[in-house]
Structure formats: C-alpha cells, structure tokens
C-alpha cells in the first residue's frame, strides 16, 4: 500500500462528515430561499388585497357622496 493510498483513504474519511454537513447547509439555504420567495408572494397578495379593499371603500364612499348630492 502506498503512502498516497493511505492519505486519500483518511482524507475521504475526514471529508465525508464535512461533505454531509455542507450538503445539509446547502439544502437549508435552498429551503430558506424558497420560504423567502413564498413569503414575498404572500406579502404581495396581502398588499394587493388591502389595496382592493381600500379601493372598494373609496368607491362606496364616492357612491354615497354622489347620491347625497343628487
């Protein structure tokens, strides 16, 4: 057995746990990015919905103002 075989064997043993850890970290980052995008989408939907409600209230107020003026 050569010295390089021993080194590569040990390197593989030492890198393997770190590799698993890096894979988990990368997986967490991807999931975190997906959650951020979903949060932004929901936030946009909520803002759109509140804008719609606000516009409805303005239209109702305008309708009553117009009918009171007649």
C-alpha positions in Angstrom: 0.0 0.0 0.0 1.4 3.4 -1.0 1.5 6.5 1.2 -0.9 8.3 -1.2 -3.4 5.5 -0.8 -3.4 5.9 3.0 -3.7 9.7 2.7 -6.6 9.5 0.2 -8.3 7.0 2.5 -8.0 9.2 5.5 -8.9 12.3 3.5 -12.1 10.5 2.4 -13.0 9.6 6.0 -12.4 13.2 7.2 -14.1 14.9 4.3 -17.2 12.7 4.3 -18.7 14.2 7.5 -18.0 17.7 6.3 -19.5 16.9 2.9 -22.7 15.7 4.6 -22.7 18.9 6.7 -22.2 21.1 3.7 -25.0 19.3 1.8 -27.3 19.9 4.8 -26.3 23.6 4.9 -26.9 24.0 1.2 -30.2 22.2 1.5 -31.2 24.6 4.3 -30.2 27.6 2.2 -32.3 26.4 -0.7 -35.3 25.8 1.5 -34.8 29.2 3.2 -34.7 30.9 -0.2 -37.9 29.1 -1.2 -39.6 30.3 2.0 -38.4 33.9 1.4 -39.9 33.8 -2.1 -43.2 32.3 -0.8 -43.3 35.0 2.0 -42.8 37.8 -0.6 -45.6 36.3 -2.8 -47.9 36.2 0.2 -46.9 39.7 1.3 -47.7 40.9 -2.2 -51.0 39.2 -2.2 -51.9 40.7 1.1 -50.9 44.2 -0.1 -53.0 43.7 -3.3 -56.0 42.5 -1.2 -55.7 45.5 1.1 -55.5 47.8 -1.9 -58.6 46.2 -3.4 -60.4 46.7 -0.1 -59.3 50.3 0.1 -60.5 50.9 -3.4 -63.9 49.3 -2.6 -64.3 51.6 0.4 -63.4 54.6 -1.7 -65.9 53.6 -4.4 -68.6 53.1 -1.8 -67.9 56.5 -0.2 -67.9 58.1 -3.6 -71.2 56.5 -4.5 -72.9 57.7 -1.3 -71.4 61.2 -1.8 -72.8 61.3 -5.3 -76.2 60.1 -4.2 -76.3 62.6 -1.4 -75.5 65.4 -3.8 -78.5 64.5 -6.1 
